[in-house]
């Protein structure tokens, strides 16, 4: 791997602006990249301040697009999305704003779709084992426990 160290601040600012323009980034992502480049703390703070002022970084915008993308593209549940946003050090206010992007009806439809998808792939004859495997799958995808078990009871009775 070649050296990614950046020595000129103006070059670093241009490169990080391009990095942020490519897709929405949060402060944590940008700081990771700047740390990778080996910049000093004062320089990192200065660059971060410029990016926030110029609207290259916006935590609420990032949170909203992250929630939309992970839910619609990867079919993640809210718990998994929340955990990932917390890992990126996003505030609770921004997380809650982002979660409002997920429509409850659409959320239930995705949960149902994943239920049927997993149900068709589980080959066990024992109903208890089948339900447990389906529930574990849905919970791993980030859906809430109570919601998963309610959906399993509802759809298994049909």
Secondary structure by P-SEA (a helix, b strand, c coil): ccccccccaaaaaaaaaaaaaaccccaaaaaaaaaaacccaaaaaaaaaaaaaaccccaaaaaaaaaaaaaaaccccaaaaaaaaaaacccaaaaaaaaccccaaaaaaaaaaaaaaaaaacccccaaaaaaaaaaaaaaacccaaaaaaaaaaaaac
